[in-house]
Amino acid sequence: MNPKPSYLGAFLKHPNNRVALLACAVAAIFASIPFGWTGLALVGVMGLGTEALAALAIPGLPSFRAWVDGEQHRQGRAERRLSLLNELSSYGDNNALATYQHMVSRVQALYQTAGDRRTTLTRQDVDKLEDLTVDYLGLCVVNLSLKQRKDHASDDLVVKRIAHIQAQLKTPALPEDEMRQLRSALAEYTEVMNRSRRLAVRRSTLEATLLSMPDKMEEVYQLVITSPYSSEMGSKLEESLARLRIAEEVAAEFEDPASYAFGAPPVAQASDARPSRAQAMQRASPRSSTSR
């Protein structure tokens, strides 16, 4: 989550404010020609007073805050897009890049349509579509990352370890401490298998979303282009966007990398190693009793 922006800082750095300060400085220089230091000081005090009043009033305006929030959102989106494009390029998936470029071209065309005052389409509506193109990149990266993981080999390894632990649990006269640790390891390996099954279902949703997103984006584009001045544009567009927002839900499912890890968790590995230490202690205990 992006930190809350500084509205005062945004006001001070705003291009219009810089132009106003520059104009005040120029006016002060010209005032100093006929009036000397008095004219320079008078214009300077008036300029600083105006700047102080504006700094107290403008950062609190809802319209200005909305503009600052929008700028921060667009900047964050641009940074995320660049990072995802670099990552996607490293995978060498040209098909995903081509699909993304096609979606971007549609969004740019919709921005031009939103510039027409006669249409009910707004730039805020198109901004939502542009957000979804970046979400598409993120889902592509996640999908390619998941494809590179050897989940089937890992599943086979976990199944073998589960069978090995179950065989150990059938050993007669097994010490209670070892049995407790083996059961803990068995529970954790079982959770790994359950997590892998849940992931398979979520991957199916991810792949279906990647296939449907470009088509739904094209549907929105055709809707706007065929009837740009329709009075029902808002409701139709919102309905189409609601179908597209599934991408955000799917992306949220993969925010935590641990949720799609295939290997055994560190705790499980530690639990698997603990019986060995317990056996070592058991082997060492007779020596201790003999020394006594």
Secondary structure as UniProt FT lines:
FT   HELIX           7..13
FT   HELIX           15..35
FT   HELIX           37..57
FT   HELIX           58..60
FT   HELIX           62..91
FT   HELIX           94..114
FT   TURN            117..118
FT   HELIX           123..147
FT   HELIX           151..169
FT   TURN            172..173
FT   HELIX           176..226
FT   TURN            228..229
FT   TURN            231..232
FT   HELIX           233..244
FT   HELIX           246..253
FT   HELIX           257..260
FT   HELIX           266..291
//
